[in-house]
Amino acid sequence: MELLLEKNEILDFGRGRLKGYELLCLAGRCWLTQEGDSRDHLLAAGERFTSRSRGRVLVTAISGCRLTLVDAAAQQTCGERFFQPLSVKG
């Protein structure tokens, strides 16, 4: 499943929905934070993040970015499911 985000757009995966999945940044840059993880993650093209906990995950586009969501165990792209995009302009 490919996700396209505009600059400053926020994607909220909610709590527990991303565990076991991997976000791969194909283009652009994004900032990712996960509830319960004291680290923030900056992803650029070619970088990835794998969720290993059930904490809520928020992704913010630093610039326009393209991401793909992959089932980390199966290494297959996912179909549409479980998130609600939020836009914050400012």
Secondary structure in CASP SS format (residue, H / E / C, confidence):
PFRMAT SS
TARGET T0000
AUTHOR 0000-0000-0000
METHOD secondary structure of the structure
MODEL  1
M C 1.00
E E 1.00
L E 1.00
L E 1.00
L E 1.00
E C 1.00
K C 1.00
N C 1.00
E E 1.00
I E 1.00
L E 1.00
D E 1.00
F E 1.00
G E 1.00
R C 1.00
G C 1.00
R C 1.00
L C 1.00
K C 1.00
G C 1.00
Y E 1.00
E E 1.00
L E 1.00
L E 1.00
C E 1.00
L E 1.00
A E 1.00
G C 1.00
R E 1.00
C E 1.00
W E 1.00
L E 1.00
T E 1.00
Q E 1.00
E C 1.00
G C 1.00
D C 1.00
S C 1.00
R C 1.00
D E 1.00
H E 1.00
L E 1.00
L E 1.00
A E 1.00
A C 1.00
G C 1.00
E C 1.00
R E 1.00
F E 1.00
T E 1.00
S C 1.00
R C 1.00
S C 1.00
R C 1.00
G C 1.00
R C 1.00
V E 1.00
L E 1.00
V E 1.00
T E 1.00
A E 1.00
I C 1.00
S C 1.00
G C 1.00
C E 1.00
R E 1.00
L E 1.00
T E 1.00
L E 1.00
V E 1.00
D E 1.00
A C 1.00
A C 1.00
A C 1.00
Q C 1.00
Q E 1.00
T E 1.00
C C 1.00
G C 1.00
E C 1.00
R C 1.00
F C 1.00
F C 1.00
Q E 1.00
P E 1.00
L E 1.00
S E 1.00
V C 1.00
K C 1.00
G C 1.00
END
